[in-house]
Amino acid sequence: MKAKVCKTNEIGVNTMKSFDIEGEPILVANVGGKYYSIADTCSHAMAYLSEGELLEDCRVQCPDHAAIFDLKTGEALALPAVSAVETFEVIVEGDDIFVETGAG
C-alpha cells in the first residue's frame, strides 16, 4: 500500500518523524536529503525509535537501551537488539512523501 505521509518540508535534513500507517508506527528519516523508512518500534523493547537519536552513517539509536539500527537495511547493529526491523520504500513525488508498506 502506498500511503502519503507528509510534505518534504515537514522533515528537515538530518531529522526523523513518526507516522501512523494503518495503525502501525512508521519512522521516516531525512538523511542528507535522502529519505529512509523503517518500523518505528525497536525489536528489543518496543520503544519508539523516532524518539531516539539519528546517528551518522544512516543509523538510529533506540532511546531506551541504546540499540542501533541501520536505516537502509533495518539491521540491528548493536545490542541489546538482535532482530532487524522492517524497512519500507520511500517515494517522493514533487513535494509529497509516500511510504510503500506492502500491506493492502
N, C-alpha and C positions, 0 to 999 in steps of 0.2 A: 504494500500500500504506500503510495506517495502522498505524504502529508506536508502541507505548508506549515512551517513553524514560526517564521518571523521575517523581517526585512534585514538586509545585510547591515544596516546602520544600528541595529539593536544588539549586535555582538561586536564589541570593539576588538581591535587587533590584540592578540595575546590575552584574551579573556574567554570565559565559557559561561554557559547558561543552561538551565534545565527546562525541559518542556514535557508536557504530558501528551502522549500519543496513545489513544485507545486505552487509557488507564495505566500506561507504562511510563515511568520516568526515563527520559532520553536526554543525554548530555550532548550539546553541540559546542565545539570549541573552535575559535578562530586563532590559528597559529600562523603568524606572519602573513595573514591574508588568505590562507587556505583553510577550509572548513573540514572538520572531522566530527564523527558522531559515534558514541558508544552508549551502552546501557548505563544509566546514571546510578546504579546500585552496585556497591562493592561486592565482589563474590565471596568475601570473607565474613563481613559482619553487618551487611545490609545498610550501610551508611550511604548517603548521597555523595557521589564523587564530585559533583558540581560545587559542593561546599568545601572541597579540599583546595589544593594548590596546583595551578598549572605550572609545570616544570619545563626546563629546556629539553630539547630533543623530542618534542611531541609526546610528553608524558604527563600524567595527572597523578597526584598523591592523595590518597584517602584521608579525610580529616580525623578518623577515629584511631587507626592503628598504623598509619603511615605506609600501607601497601601502595605500590606504584603500578600503574597500568600504561601500556603503550596505546596512544590514541589511534594509531594507524591499524594495529592488529588486534587490539583488545587483550593482548597477552599480559599476564601477571608477571611483573618484573622484580618484585620484592616481597618478601614475607611480611606479614603472615598470609597473604593471599597466594594461592597456588593455582586457582582456576581462572581462566580468561573470562572476560565479559564480552557480550555480543557487540559487534560493530555494525554500522549502518552506512549505506551510501548517502552522501550529501550531494544535492543537485542545486545549483544556483542558476536561476533564470531571471535575468535582469537584476532587480534588487530584492528578489524573493528567494528565501532559503527553504528547500524542501528536504525531508528525510524519507528515504525509501526503507520501510521496515520489513518488507516481505510478507507482512500479515495482510489479510483481506484479499 
